[in-house]
Amino acid sequence: MSWRQIEEWQHTCLTLKSVQERKNLIYSLPTSGGKTLVAEILIMQELLCRKNDVLFVLPYVALVQEKVRGLSSFGIEFDFLVEEYAGSKGKFPPIKRRVKKSLYIATIEKAHSLVNSLIETERINSLGLVVVDELHMLGEGSRGATLEMALSKILYTSKNTQIIGMSATLNNVSDLQHFLRAEHYTSNFRPVQLKEFVKIHNSIYEVDNKAEDYFAFSRVLSYKYSSNMEKIDPDHLIALVTEVIPKHSCLVFCPTKKNCENVSKMLCKYLSKSFITLKQKEKTILIEELKSIGNGIVCPILRQTIPYGLAYHHSGLTNDERKLIEEAYSEGILCLLTCTSTLAAGVNLPARRVILRSPYVARDFLKRSQYKQMIGRAGRAGIDTQGESILIAQEQDKKLVTDLVSRPLEDCYSNLMHDNEKGIKDLLLSLIGLKVAQTLDKIVEFMAGTLLGVQQEQLFKGKGFLEVIEQALEPLLEKGLIESRVSSSSNEEEMYHKLQVTKLGHATFKGSIDLAYCDTLNMDLKKSLEGLVLGNYLHLIYLVTPYDMVSQCTPDWMIYFRQFHQLDVVEQKVFATVGVPESFLTKKASGQAVRKTVDEFVVARFYLSLVLYSLFKEMNTWAVAQKFNMSRGFMQNLLNSAAAFSSSVLHFCEELEEFWAYQALFQDLTHKLSYCVKPELVSLMEVSGVLEARARQLYEAGYKSLSYLANASPEVLVQTIKHMSKRQAKQIVSSAKMLLNEKAEALQEEVEELLRLPIDLPQQSVSNETAW
């Protein structure tokens, strides 16, 4: 990469004195400003010049996979390892490499677990650089709290690790600077100019900070609407999208998933039939691919909209479906996506025009940060000369909208006290468990360096910091997760209280188990030991069904009842064992009053276990979605969460001797849930970004193992595998090579470790003949 390809701000940022001196840095720019390139150059510098390991933290699994695919070819070329830490992937602690350096690409949760394991094995100083994308996530709920915990531990335990945080423009950046002990660099650079508009009635106003009320009249929509069209499309979406499509691309952000689907159907109804003739062959292929991954079924809405170049995009789609739609949009086969706000935060899919269907996400009014993220998708570098966003607003929301487009971004606050102080309790348990801080003095010292410590005056409302810490320690003591012991200091005159984790506490933090459920999990596992049903996987699946997903689903009693009667006798036995009697289901399904006391949480959780069990057996998302009347996306999310929770439960059991019998069972189950496909496809799906449909294609084309795929020619792959671009083929081969290298390296390390072990020979003398 030559310096000529780098923008002036990127050159300035990379040559900052603070960067050269390896000081921590926060740099912020508008969306699409080119922040990632700077991060990747710094990562390469650390790996290749300073020979240190690097951790790259990204907010979503899809972004981790995208980055693993993109950087694997560099790893092959420059001889470093790219290791994926997302979902159920990633080793704890990571394998210690003697020669090669590792680039760990991780989600927030996996990054935190990785940091914990490096501290525990006294290897945290091997991390030369930590790069955090979307640093403003620090202010977003429990995930923000997890990110704060990981960064605070790095700051406290390692003096060698440089932290680089990148984000869109931040407001209270001084707090984050104080927390990370970092310099700050900012620029307003954007490769493509962005123009913001607001539409009220049929008038369009440009957002102008110099105008009196921030709105400068721009034009009136001239599209001719019939009275019928006006009723169906009162927001004039047809007029707004046909100004840009099909020649250019367009994203329409909608407040709900259902609205995404309805808007895509409505637009097709009034688009010219000439849209169907554009890229007709490619659209037909796309529908065939969707049919292939859906086991012969295509969503009827997508079947209706794709011929016009339109599709919806939200969490109700499976990962395979989302990937196909994103690729088709990037390649220009689709010219418009109707999507929810999650697309703005996920993969990079820019558009000439971005339309916000409403200033609401579900029932909540948009935050300024959400708004900026959505409109930031407008303008494609190297394609468009400018990008534009149009926010559709109603007259009654005009004041709120004026505030939305003009006010500064929301401040970023610590979330350690969020959700009944969950974050601070988790943090304290792991600090004591890792022996980072085991006395009150040390804990106070550590906490002073967190973002919560920096913002304590704003957040504590009159409470003292020590009081907050003591309050958070109380429930840990009450639950039996930690205990206090009196110890003497080195001069043996002073006595002090030393905190340490109990066996249950150690298992809880090692398994990253939510403190709200650690007691329940412990009791469930103990109770199940007395009568574990192992004639099938249903009972084990119940034990790893995520507690936190139960509230997201209400059982359909007729479906529940029907499922019971479709199972065999051994499977039915599990119902009674966990506490869901047949008589209860019969009464619920027939609408009768239930007098018997049954734990409703257990009943609802077991319903999700049945969904997982069906997926596990049938391996057909569409069929199971129809059987349980659920969205495909929810079921896939449930499956991914169950695989991750199964991994957590495995680590929990490894720390408690009484649960030794579970260890092999959960190891096998975690692996099966992670892929939930026929065994022959598993090794191919270990390659980052290779989902089930692609794995099946590769397997049927003769690429039956990882080594076959790693040695494949990208050119031959393009010719052999239907609808695979050259770029995709190169990325898949690079990722396969990287994974093969990792496995080979791990085996080599294991062999050398064994060779280094001292061999204890028997003490008594033996004859040569006997010895041989």
Beta strands, then each sheet from edge to edge (+ up, - down):
strand 1: 24-28
strand 2: 53-57
strand 3: 81-85
strand 4: 102-106
strand 5: 127-132
strand 6: 162-167
strand 7: 182-186
strand 8: 193-200
strand 9: 203-207
strand 10: 215-220
strand 11: 250-253
strand 12: 310-313
strand 13: 336-339
strand 14: 353-356
strand 15: 360-361
strand 16: 364-365
strand 17: 386-393
strand 18: 482-488
strand 19: 495-501
sheet 1: 3+ 4+ 2+ 5+ 6+ 1+ 7+
sheet 2: 10+ 9- 8+ 17+ 14+ 11+ 13+ 12+
sheet 3: 15+ 16-
sheet 4: 18+ 19-
end
